[in-house]
Amino acid sequence: MDKQANNPLHGITLQKILEQLLDLYGWKGLANHIDINCFKNEPSLRSSLKFLRKTPWARQQVEELYLRMVKES
C-alpha cells in the first residue's frame, strides 16, 4: 500500500508550491501570511527556496498555507 496516498503534497515540489503562492499573493502578500525575512527583504525565488529547504519550520508554514489555498479553491 502506498504510504503517500493520503498526502496532498505528494508529487508537488517546493518550487511549484512557492510559485503558486506567489501567483496568488505576490511577495508582499506572502510576507503578510508568513513573517520570514526571505519574503520581505529583496525576495527571490532562488533565495527563498534555499532558505525553505534548510529551515523545516518555515517550510512547514509554506506548505500549510498552500494546503489552505488549495482547500479554498
C-alpha positions in Angstrom: 0.0 0.0 0.0 1.3 3.5 -0.9 2.1 5.5 2.2 1.8 8.7 0.3 -1.7 8.1 -1.0 -3.3 10.4 1.5 -0.6 13.1 1.4 -1.9 16.1 -0.6 1.7 17.3 -1.0 2.9 14.1 -2.6 4.4 14.8 -6.0 4.4 18.6 -5.7 7.8 20.3 -5.5 8.5 23.1 -3.1 9.3 25.3 -6.1 5.8 24.6 -7.6 4.2 25.3 -4.2 6.0 28.6 -3.9 5.3 29.6 -7.5 1.6 29.0 -7.0 1.5 31.0 -3.7 3.4 33.9 -5.4 0.9 33.9 -8.3 -1.9 34.3 -5.7 -0.4 36.5 -3.1 2.8 38.1 -4.5 5.9 38.6 -2.3 4.2 41.2 -0.1 1.1 39.1 0.5 3.2 36.1 1.2 5.2 38.1 3.7 1.9 39.1 5.4 0.9 35.5 5.8 4.3 34.1 6.8 6.6 36.5 8.6 10.0 35.5 7.4 12.8 37.7 6.0 13.3 35.8 2.7 9.8 37.0 1.7 10.3 40.6 2.9 13.9 41.7 2.1 14.8 41.6 -1.5 12.9 38.3 -2.1 13.7 36.0 -5.0 12.5 32.5 -5.8 16.0 31.1 -5.6 16.9 32.6 -2.2 13.6 31.7 -0.7 13.8 28.1 -1.9 17.3 27.8 -0.5 16.1 29.1 2.9 13.0 26.9 3.0 14.9 23.8 2.1 17.1 24.1 5.1 14.6 25.6 7.6 11.9 23.0 8.4 9.6 25.3 10.5 9.4 27.8 7.6 8.8 25.1 5.0 6.0 23.7 7.1 4.3 27.2 7.3 4.6 27.5 3.5 3.1 24.0 3.0 0.3 24.7 5.4 -0.6 28.0 3.6 -0.5 26.1 0.3 -2.9 23.5 1.6 -5.3 26.2 2.9 -5.1 27.8 -0.6 -5.9 24.5 -2.3 -8.7 23.8 0.1 -10.3 27.2 -0.5 -10.2 26.9 -4.3 
